[in-house]
Amino acid sequence: MGISARKLAAATPATRDRYIDLLRVALLGVVVLGHWLMAVVGADGRVDNLLAVVPELQVVTWGLQVMPVFFFVGGFSHALAYRSRPRYATFLRARLQRLLRPTMVFIGVWGAAALVIQLAGGDGGLTGVALRLVTQPLWFIGIYLAMVAFTPPLLKLHERYGWGAFAGLLGGAVAVDALRFAAGVPFVEFLNFAFVWLAVHQLGFLRADGMIRLPGALAATGLAGAGLLVALGPYPLSMVGMPGEKVSNMAPPTLALLFHGLWLVGAVELLKGPGSRFAARTGVWHKVVAANGVAMTAFLWHLTAMLGVYGVLLALGVEPPEPATAAWWFQLLPRIAAAALLTALLVAVFRRFEQPVPPRREGGSTPLAALGITLALLGVLGLSMTGFAGLLEGHAATLIAVRITAPAAVAMALLGWLLVERTGRPKRTGGAARAGTAGG
C-alpha cells in the first residue's frame, strides 16, 4: 500500500515550493472544466465545440488555455529533478513512471473496449465519436515526454546562456512562422511543436534559478505581443483549436500562443506570494497532495466521464437542448456535477496505477532509455490523432509528415514504455542477483 496523502503532506520538507504543486492541481481543474464546458453533444451523438457555436466566447481562451503554464511548471520540476539525479536513464524512469503507467493502462482498457465494440458492430453514433475523441488529450502526454527527453541538453544550454537560451528558442519560433506565413514553406510549421513548447519549458528553468525577476513586465510583453499578432497577423482569436479553421494557434502551435504563454507565466508569477501562503495552510496542502496523487488519472479519464454522461442521457431519451440556449445553460451545472462524479469513480478504480514504485536500481542504459521515450512519445502522439475508431481497419492519420495507424501507435507506445521500465530492472548476474534477492 502507498503512503497516505496526509502522511506525505506531513513529511513535506520546508524547502519544497508548494506553490508549484498548487498550480499543477489548479491548472488540471481548469483544463478539465474547460473541456466539459466546450463539449456540445447533439441528439444524433455529434459533438461540436461551444466556442465554434458562439464565436464571441473565444476570448475566454485567453484565460482558460493554460497548457503553457503546465509546461512551465514541468520545466521547473525537471530542472530540480535532473540536478538531483543527473544520470539520464535514472532521470527518465523517475520522471516518467507516474506518467506512463496510468497512460498505458488507459490505452490498454480503451483499446480492448474498442476491439469489442467494433467486433460487435456498435461503433456508430456517440460511441464512434467517443472512440475518436477520448485519445485527444494524449497529445499533452506526448509533448510532455519530449520535454522530459530534452531536459538534460536544454538545461545545459540554460546554465550556460540563461535568458539567451530562451531567446534562441523564441527566435526559432519567429523564423518558423515567417517561413510559414510569408514564404509559404510547406511542413515547416511543425517545427514549432518544439520551439514554442520548449521555449515555455525553458522559462521553468529560469524560475528554478530565480531569474524571472520582473514578472509584471513578462506578463505585459506577452499580452501585448499576443494581442498585436492576433490583431495584425494571420492568427485566430482562439488559443485553442477550432473545427474547420485554416490556421490554429494550437496545432501546430504559433508565435501567438508562445506570447500567450508569456503573459500567463508572468501572471502566475505575480501571484506567487499569496499563492504560496495559501498553499502553506495545513488543510489546503493536504488537499493539494491528495489531488496531485491522482492528477494524471483524472486527466486521462475526464473525457470518458463526460461522454459517458451524455451517453446515459441519450440512452434515457433525454434530448440535449440547443447549445447556448437558456435550457442548455440550465443543464450545464448538473452535467458537470455528473461528469465529476463519474471521473471520481474512474479515479477510484485506476488510481493505483499512478502510485510511485521504488526504483530497483540507479543508472541503466542511456541509449535504451532514449529509444524507449522516443517510441513512447511518437506512439502517444500518433494515437492522439488516430483515436481508436477504425482500429480493425488500420485507420491512419498524419503525424507531422508520416502516416501512422492506430495499431502501430499502440504498439510503439507500449514498446517504448517497456523499454523505459527496463532501464530500472536489476541486472541478473549470478551471485550479485541472488544476494540482492536474499537481502530484500
VEXVEX-898100 format. One record per residue (C-alpha): residue number from 1; residue in three letters; chain; x, y, z. Coordinates in steps of 0.05 Angstrom, whole numbers, m for minus. Each point is the difference from the previous one (the first is absolute). Example, Ala and Ser with C-alpha at 12.3 -4.5 7.8 and 13.67 -1.06 7.14 Angstrom:
BEGIN
ATOM    k    r  c       x       y       z
ATOM    1  ALA  A     246     m90     156
ATOM    2  SER  A      27      69     m13
This chain:
BEGIN
ATOM    k    r  c       x       y       z
ATOM    1  MET  A       0       0       0
ATOM    2  GLY  A      24      71     m14
ATOM    3  ILE  A      11      54      51
ATOM    4  SER  A     m63      40      16
ATOM    5  ALA  A      m6      71     m25
ATOM    6  ARG  A      m4      25      71
ATOM    7  LYS  A      67     m33      18
ATOM    8  LEU  A      32      26     m64
ATOM    9  ALA  A     m25      70      16
ATOM   10  ALA  A      27      m4      70
ATOM   11  ALA  A      68     m24     m25
ATOM   12  THR  A       7      57     m51
ATOM   13  PRO  A      66      37      10
ATOM   14  ALA  A      m3      74      14
ATOM   15  THR  A      43      13     m62
ATOM   16  ARG  A     m53     m27     m48
ATOM   17  ASP  A     m33      51     m45
ATOM   18  ARG  A     m72     m16      16
ATOM   19  TYR  A     m26      53     m47
ATOM   20  ILE  A      24     m42     m59
ATOM   21  ASP  A     m41     m59      25
ATOM   22  LEU  A     m61      45      12
ATOM   23  LEU  A       8      26     m71
ATOM   24  ARG  A       2     m70     m29
ATOM   25  VAL  A     m66     m18      34
ATOM   26  ALA  A     m34      66     m18
ATOM   27  LEU  A      22      m6     m72
ATOM   28  LEU  A     m27     m70      m5
ATOM   29  GLY  A     m67      24      26
ATOM   30  VAL  A      m2      56     m52
ATOM   31  VAL  A      17     m48     m58
ATOM   32  VAL  A     m53     m51      21
ATOM   33  LEU  A     m53      53      12
ATOM   34  GLY  A      17      32     m67
ATOM   35  HIS  A     m10     m65     m37
ATOM   36  TRP  A     m66     m13      35
ATOM   37  LEU  A     m24      70     m16
ATOM   38  MET  A      20      m1     m73
ATOM   39  ALA  A     m31     m67     m19
ATOM   40  VAL  A     m68       5     m33
ATOM   41  VAL  A     m34     m67     m16
ATOM   42  GLY  A     m61      m2     m45
ATOM   43  ALA  A     m58     m50      m1
ATOM   44  ASP  A      34     m38     m56
ATOM   45  GLY  A      64      m9      41
ATOM   46  ARG  A      39      51     m39
ATOM   47  VAL  A      49      41      42
ATOM   48  ASP  A      12      74     m14
ATOM   49  ASN  A      40      54      35
ATOM   50  LEU  A     m38      53      38
ATOM   51  LEU  A      53      51     m21
ATOM   52  ALA  A     m16     m14     m73
ATOM   53  VAL  A     m75       6      13
ATOM   54  VAL  A       9      65      37
ATOM   55  PRO  A      64      32     m28
ATOM   56  GLU  A      m6      59      48
ATOM   57  LEU  A      21     m47      56
ATOM   58  GLN  A      68     m14     m31
ATOM   59  VAL  A      30      58      39
ATOM   60  VAL  A      m6     m42      64
ATOM   61  THR  A      55     m46     m27
ATOM   62  TRP  A      49      56      17
ATOM   63  GLY  A     m12     m20      72
ATOM   64  LEU  A     m20     m74      m6
ATOM   65  GLN  A      54     m24     m47
ATOM   66  VAL  A      50     m15      55
ATOM   67  MET  A      41     m56     m33
ATOM   68  PRO  A      61      47      m6
ATOM   69  VAL  A       1       7      76
ATOM   70  PHE  A      m1     m76       6
ATOM   71  PHE  A      64      m4     m40
ATOM   72  PHE  A      30      59      38
ATOM   73  VAL  A     m13     m38      65
ATOM   74  GLY  A      29     m62     m32
ATOM   75  GLY  A      64      37     m17
ATOM   76  PHE  A       9      22      72
ATOM   77  SER  A     m11     m70      27
ATOM   78  HIS  A      44     m34     m53
ATOM   79  ALA  A      58      47      15
ATOM   80  LEU  A      m1     m17      74
ATOM   81  ALA  A     m10     m75     m14
ATOM   82  TYR  A      57      m6     m49
ATOM   83  ARG  A      48      37      45
ATOM   84  SER  A     m16     m49      56
ATOM   85  ARG  A       7     m60     m47
ATOM   86  PRO  A      47      20     m57
ATOM   87  ARG  A       1     m68     m34
ATOM   88  TYR  A     m44       0     m61
ATOM   89  ALA  A     m32     m69       6
ATOM   90  THR  A     m14       8      74
ATOM   91  PHE  A     m29      70     m11
ATOM   92  LEU  A     m45     m25     m56
ATOM   93  ARG  A     m28     m58      38
ATOM   94  ALA  A     m12      41      62
ATOM   95  ARG  A     m36      55     m38
ATOM   96  LEU  A     m40     m45     m46
ATOM   97  GLN  A     m24     m55      46
ATOM   98  ARG  A     m61      36      27
ATOM   99  LEU  A     m14      27     m70
ATOM  100  LEU  A       7     m62     m43
ATOM  101  ARG  A     m30     m54      45
ATOM  102  PRO  A     m70      31       5
ATOM  103  THR  A       4      20     m73
ATOM  104  MET  A      15     m72     m22
ATOM  105  VAL  A     m58     m25      43
ATOM  106  PHE  A     m45      51     m33
ATOM  107  ILE  A      23     m22     m69
ATOM  108  GLY  A      m8     m74      17
ATOM  109  VAL  A     m70       7      29
ATOM  110  TRP  A     m26      44     m57
ATOM  111  GLY  A      36     m42     m53
ATOM  112  ALA  A     m33     m64      26
ATOM  113  ALA  A     m68      35       4
ATOM  114  ALA  A       8      27     m71
ATOM  115  LEU  A      14     m70     m27
ATOM  116  VAL  A     m62     m28      34
ATOM  117  ILE  A     m44      58     m23
ATOM  118  GLN  A      23      m5     m72
ATOM  119  LEU  A      m6     m76      m3
ATOM  120  ALA  A     m71       8      26
ATOM  121  GLY  A     m15      54     m52
ATOM  122  GLY  A     m17      51      53
ATOM  123  ASP  A      47      56     m21
ATOM  124  GLY  A     m53      47     m27
ATOM  125  GLY  A     m30      64      30
ATOM  126  LEU  A      30      27      64
ATOM  127  THR  A      39     m64      11
ATOM  128  GLY  A      38       9     m65
ATOM  129  VAL  A      12      73      18
ATOM  130  ALA  A      27     m21      68
ATOM  131  LEU  A      49     m49     m32
ATOM  132  ARG  A      29      59     m39
ATOM  133  LEU  A      m2      53      55
ATOM  134  VAL  A      24     m35      64
ATOM  135  THR  A      72      m2     m23
ATOM  136  GLN  A       6      74     m18
ATOM  137  PRO  A      28      21      68
ATOM  138  LEU  A      59     m48     m14
ATOM  139  TRP  A      33      55     m41
ATOM  140  PHE  A      18      33      66
ATOM  141  ILE  A      33     m64      24
ATOM  142  GLY  A      40      m6     m64
ATOM  143  ILE  A      26      72       4
ATOM  144  TYR  A      16      m8      73
ATOM  145  LEU  A      40     m63     m15
ATOM  146  ALA  A      41      40     m51
ATOM  147  MET  A      13      53      53
ATOM  148  VAL  A      26     m52      49
ATOM  149  ALA  A      44     m30     m54
ATOM  150  PHE  A      31      68     m18
ATOM  151  THR  A       9      25      71
ATOM  152  PRO  A      74     m19       9
ATOM  153  PRO  A      27      35     m63
ATOM  154  LEU  A     m46      60       6
ATOM  155  LEU  A      17       7      74
ATOM  156  LYS  A      73       4     m19
ATOM  157  LEU  A     m16      55     m50
ATOM  158  HIS  A     m38      36      54
ATOM  159  GLU  A      57      m5      49
ATOM  160  ARG  A      48      29     m52
ATOM  161  TYR  A     m43      53     m34
ATOM  162  GLY  A     m59      14      48
ATOM  163  TRP  A     m51      44     m35
ATOM  164  GLY  A      40      m8     m63
ATOM  165  ALA  A     m22     m73      m6
ATOM  166  PHE  A     m72      22       4
ATOM  167  ALA  A      13      55     m51
ATOM  168  GLY  A      28     m52     m48
ATOM  169  LEU  A     m64     m42       4
ATOM  170  LEU  A     m42      63      m7
ATOM  171  GLY  A      40      18     m62
ATOM  172  GLY  A     m12     m69     m28
ATOM  173  ALA  A     m76       9       9
ATOM  174  VAL  A       3      68     m34
ATOM  175  ALA  A      39     m29     m59
ATOM  176  VAL  A     m48     m59      m8
ATOM  177  ASP  A     m62      45      m2
ATOM  178  ALA  A      35      47     m49
ATOM  179  LEU  A      17     m58     m46
ATOM  180  ARG  A     m70     m28       8
ATOM  181  PHE  A     m42      62     m11
ATOM  182  ALA  A      45      45     m41
ATOM  183  ALA  A      37     m50     m43
ATOM  184  GLY  A     m51     m57      m1
ATOM  185  VAL  A      52     m53      15
ATOM  186  PRO  A     m37     m67       9
ATOM  187  PHE  A       4     m41      64
ATOM  188  VAL  A      47      51      34
ATOM  189  GLU  A     m57      17      50
ATOM  190  PHE  A      10     m67      35
ATOM  191  LEU  A      67      23      27
ATOM  192  ASN  A     m38      46      47
ATOM  193  PHE  A     m23     m60      39
ATOM  194  ALA  A      71       2      24
ATOM  195  PHE  A      17      74       0
ATOM  196  VAL  A     m64      26      33
ATOM  197  TRP  A     m10     m53      54
ATOM  198  LEU  A      74      m7      16
ATOM  199  ALA  A       5      76       7
ATOM  200  VAL  A     m55       0      53
ATOM  201  HIS  A      34     m60      33
ATOM  202  GLN  A      65      40       1
ATOM  203  LEU  A     m35      53      41
ATOM  204  GLY  A      m7     m53      54
ATOM  205  PHE  A      76      m6       2
ATOM  206  LEU  A       6      75       8
ATOM  207  ARG  A     m49      m2      58
ATOM  208  ALA  A      39     m57      33
ATOM  209  ASP  A      61      45       2
ATOM  210  GLY  A     m38      63      23
ATOM  211  MET  A      10      36     m67
ATOM  212  ILE  A     m71      23     m12
ATOM  213  ARG  A       7      66      38
ATOM  214  LEU  A     m51      43     m37
ATOM  215  PRO  A     m63     m43      m8
ATOM  216  GLY  A     m43      61     m12
ATOM  217  ALA  A      42      20     m60
ATOM  218  LEU  A      m2     m72     m25
ATOM  219  ALA  A     m76      m1       5
ATOM  220  ALA  A      m8      68     m34
ATOM  221  THR  A      48     m19     m56
ATOM  222  GLY  A     m37     m66     m12
ATOM  223  LEU  A     m69      31       1
ATOM  224  ALA  A      20      57     m46
ATOM  225  GLY  A      37     m46     m47
ATOM  226  ALA  A     m57     m50      m5
ATOM  227  GLY  A     m51      57     m10
ATOM  228  LEU  A      40      32     m56
ATOM  229  LEU  A      12     m67     m35
ATOM  230  VAL  A     m74     m17       1
ATOM  231  ALA  A     m22      70     m20
ATOM  232  LEU  A      50      10     m56
ATOM  233  GLY  A      23     m69     m21
ATOM  234  PRO  A     m31     m65     m26
ATOM  235  TYR  A     m13     m27      69
ATOM  236  PRO  A     m70     m17      25
ATOM  237  LEU  A     m29      27      65
ATOM  238  SER  A      m9     m68      32
ATOM  239  MET  A      59     m29      37
ATOM  240  VAL  A     m29     m70      m9
ATOM  241  GLY  A     m13     m35     m66
ATOM  242  MET  A     m66      12     m35
ATOM  243  PRO  A     m32     m51     m47
ATOM  244  GLY  A      10      17     m73
ATOM  245  GLU  A      46      60      10
ATOM  246  LYS  A      57      10     m50
ATOM  247  VAL  A      48      24      54
ATOM  248  SER  A       2     m26      71
ATOM  249  ASN  A      41      30      56
ATOM  250  MET  A       6     m69      30
ATOM  251  ALA  A      13     m52     m53
ATOM  252  PRO  A      54      16     m17
ATOM  253  PRO  A      13      54      53
ATOM  254  THR  A      13      70     m25
ATOM  255  LEU  A      40      61      23
ATOM  256  ALA  A     m66      29      26
ATOM  257  LEU  A      m7     m60      47
ATOM  258  LEU  A      71      10      24
ATOM  259  PHE  A     m15      73      18
ATOM  260  HIS  A     m64     m24      33
ATOM  261  GLY  A      43     m47      42
ATOM  262  LEU  A      45      58      19
ATOM  263  TRP  A     m58      41      28
ATOM  264  LEU  A     m27     m60      38
ATOM  265  VAL  A      68     m16      31
ATOM  266  GLY  A       8      72      20
ATOM  267  ALA  A     m69       0      31
ATOM  268  VAL  A      10     m62      42
ATOM  269  GLU  A      68      26      23
ATOM  270  LEU  A     m33      65      23
ATOM  271  LEU  A     m47     m44      43
ATOM  272  LYS  A      57     m40      29
ATOM  273  GLY  A       0      36      68
ATOM  274  PRO  A     m74      m9      18
ATOM  275  GLY  A      m1     m68     m35
ATOM  276  SER  A      58     m25      42
ATOM  277  ARG  A     m33      24      64
ATOM  278  PHE  A     m65     m34     m19
ATOM  279  ALA  A      35     m66     m17
ATOM  280  ALA  A      37       2      67
ATOM  281  ARG  A     m66      m9      38
ATOM  282  THR  A      m3     m70      29
ATOM  283  GLY  A     m70     m16     m26
ATOM  284  VAL  A      15      28     m69
ATOM  285  TRP  A      66     m37      m5
ATOM  286  HIS  A     m32     m67      18
ATOM  287  LYS  A     m50       9     m57
ATOM  288  VAL  A      55      21     m48
ATOM  289  VAL  A      41     m62      16
ATOM  290  ALA  A     m61     m45      m8
ATOM  291  ALA  A     m20      31     m66
ATOM  292  ASN  A      70      m4     m28
ATOM  293  GLY  A       0     m74      16
ATOM  294  VAL  A     m56     m12     m50
ATOM  295  ALA  A       8      58     m48
ATOM  296  MET  A      23     m40     m60
ATOM  297  THR  A     m54     m52       9
ATOM  298  ALA  A     m54      54       4
ATOM  299  PHE  A      28      34     m62
ATOM  300  LEU  A       1     m64     m40
ATOM  301  TRP  A     m72     m21      17
ATOM  302  HIS  A     m38      66       3
ATOM  303  LEU  A     m22      m1     m73
ATOM  304  THR  A     m23     m72       9
ATOM  305  ALA  A     m43      23      58
ATOM  306  MET  A     m29      59     m38
ATOM  307  LEU  A     m19     m42     m60
ATOM  308  GLY  A     m27     m53      47
ATOM  309  VAL  A     m48      51      30
ATOM  310  TYR  A     m25      21     m68
ATOM  311  GLY  A      m6     m74     m20
ATOM  312  VAL  A     m45     m14      60
ATOM  313  LEU  A     m43      61     m15
ATOM  314  LEU  A      m9     m22     m73
ATOM  315  ALA  A     m15     m72      21
ATOM  316  LEU  A     m54      26      48
ATOM  317  GLY  A     m31      40     m57
ATOM  318  VAL  A      20      67      29
ATOM  319  GLU  A      13      43     m61
ATOM  320  PRO  A      54      52      10
ATOM  321  PRO  A     m26      72      m9
ATOM  322  GLU  A      28      46     m54
ATOM  323  PRO  A      69      25      21
ATOM  324  ALA  A       6      67      35
ATOM  325  THR  A     m75       5      11
ATOM  326  ALA  A     m30      13      69
ATOM  327  ALA  A     m17     m73       7
ATOM  328  TRP  A      71     m21     m19
ATOM  329  TRP  A      31      46      52
ATOM  330  PHE  A     m51     m24      52
ATOM  331  GLN  A      22     m72     m11
ATOM  332  LEU  A      74      18       2
ATOM  333  LEU  A      13      m5      74
ATOM  334  PRO  A     m36     m67       9
ATOM  335  ARG  A      39     m29     m59
ATOM  336  ILE  A      66      24      29
ATOM  337  ALA  A     m18     m27      68
ATOM  338  ALA  A     m17     m68     m31
ATOM  339  ALA  A      65       0     m40
ATOM  340  ALA  A      40      17      63
ATOM  341  LEU  A     m33     m57      38
ATOM  342  LEU  A      14     m50     m56
ATOM  343  THR  A      72      25      m5
ATOM  344  ALA  A       8     m12      75
ATOM  345  LEU  A     m25     m71      m8
ATOM  346  LEU  A      49     m13     m57
ATOM  347  VAL  A      56      30      42
ATOM  348  ALA  A     m18     m47      57
ATOM  349  VAL  A       6     m59     m47
ATOM  350  PHE  A      65      19     m36
ATOM  351  ARG  A      37      44      51
ATOM  352  ARG  A      45     m57      24
ATOM  353  PHE  A      37       1     m67
ATOM  354  GLU  A      23      71      14
ATOM  355  GLN  A      33     m18      66
ATOM  356  PRO  A      76       5      m2
ATOM  357  VAL  A      41     m63       1
ATOM  358  PRO  A      69       2      34
ATOM  359  PRO  A      57      m3     m50
ATOM  360  ARG  A      32     m68      m6
ATOM  361  ARG  A      68      27     m17
ATOM  362  GLU  A      35      64     m19
ATOM  363  GLY  A      27      13     m69
ATOM  364  GLY  A     m18     m44     m59
ATOM  365  SER  A      12       3     m75
ATOM  366  THR  A      m4      70     m27
ATOM  367  PRO  A     m11     m22     m73
ATOM  368  LEU  A     m55     m48      22
ATOM  369  ALA  A     m34      55      41
ATOM  370  ALA  A       6      49     m58
ATOM  371  LEU  A     m30     m50     m49
ATOM  372  GLY  A     m55     m16      49
ATOM  373  ILE  A     m22      71      10
ATOM  374  THR  A       3      15     m75
ATOM  375  LEU  A     m45     m59     m16
ATOM  376  ALA  A     m47      17      57
ATOM  377  LEU  A      m9      73     m20
ATOM  378  LEU  A     m10     m17     m74
ATOM  379  GLY  A     m50     m54      17
ATOM  380  VAL  A     m39      44      48
ATOM  381  LEU  A       0      59     m48
ATOM  382  GLY  A     m22     m45     m56
ATOM  383  LEU  A     m56     m30      41
ATOM  384  SER  A     m24      70      19
ATOM  385  MET  A     m12      12     m74
ATOM  386  THR  A     m27     m68     m23
ATOM  387  GLY  A     m44     m16      60
ATOM  388  PHE  A     m27     m71       7
ATOM  389  ALA  A     m53       6     m54
ATOM  390  GLY  A      17     m46     m59
ATOM  391  LEU  A      49     m39      42
ATOM  392  LEU  A     m14     m64     m38
ATOM  393  GLU  A       3      35     m67
ATOM  394  GLY  A      68      32      16
ATOM  395  HIS  A     m27      71      m1
ATOM  396  ALA  A      58      48     m11
ATOM  397  ALA  A      17      72      12
ATOM  398  THR  A      59      44     m19
ATOM  399  LEU  A      50      12      56
ATOM  400  ILE  A      41      58     m26
ATOM  401  ALA  A      15     m29     m69
ATOM  402  VAL  A      m7     m74      15
ATOM  403  ARG  A     m63     m42      m4
ATOM  404  ILE  A     m12     m41      63
ATOM  405  THR  A     m55     m50      16
ATOM  406  ALA  A     m33      m9      67
ATOM  407  PRO  A      28     m71      10
ATOM  408  ALA  A      70      24     m16
ATOM  409  ALA  A      m8      58      48
ATOM  410  VAL  A     m23     m47      56
ATOM  411  ALA  A      58     m47     m14
ATOM  412  MET  A      52      57       2
ATOM  413  ALA  A     m28      29      64
ATOM  414  LEU  A       1     m67      36
ATOM  415  LEU  A      69     m19     m25
ATOM  416  GLY  A      28      68      20
ATOM  417  TRP  A     m29      m6      69
ATOM  418  LEU  A      29     m70       9
ATOM  419  LEU  A      69      25     m21
ATOM  420  VAL  A      m3      58      49
ATOM  421  GLU  A     m22     m48      55
ATOM  422  ARG  A      57     m48     m17
ATOM  423  THR  A      51      54      15
ATOM  424  GLY  A     m18     m10      74
ATOM  425  ARG  A       4     m75       3
ATOM  426  PRO  A      58     m32      38
ATOM  427  LYS  A      53     m37     m39
ATOM  428  ARG  A      m3     m75      11
ATOM  429  THR  A      73     m16      12
ATOM  430  GLY  A       4     m64      40
ATOM  431  GLY  A      20      10      72
ATOM  432  ALA  A     m14      75      m1
ATOM  433  ALA  A     m71     m12     m21
ATOM  434  ARG  A     m10     m55      52
ATOM  435  ALA  A      31      43      54
ATOM  436  GLY  A     m47      57     m19
ATOM  437  THR  A     m60     m47       4
ATOM  438  ALA  A      22     m28      67
ATOM  439  GLY  A       9      70      27
ATOM  440  GLY  A     m70      22     m21
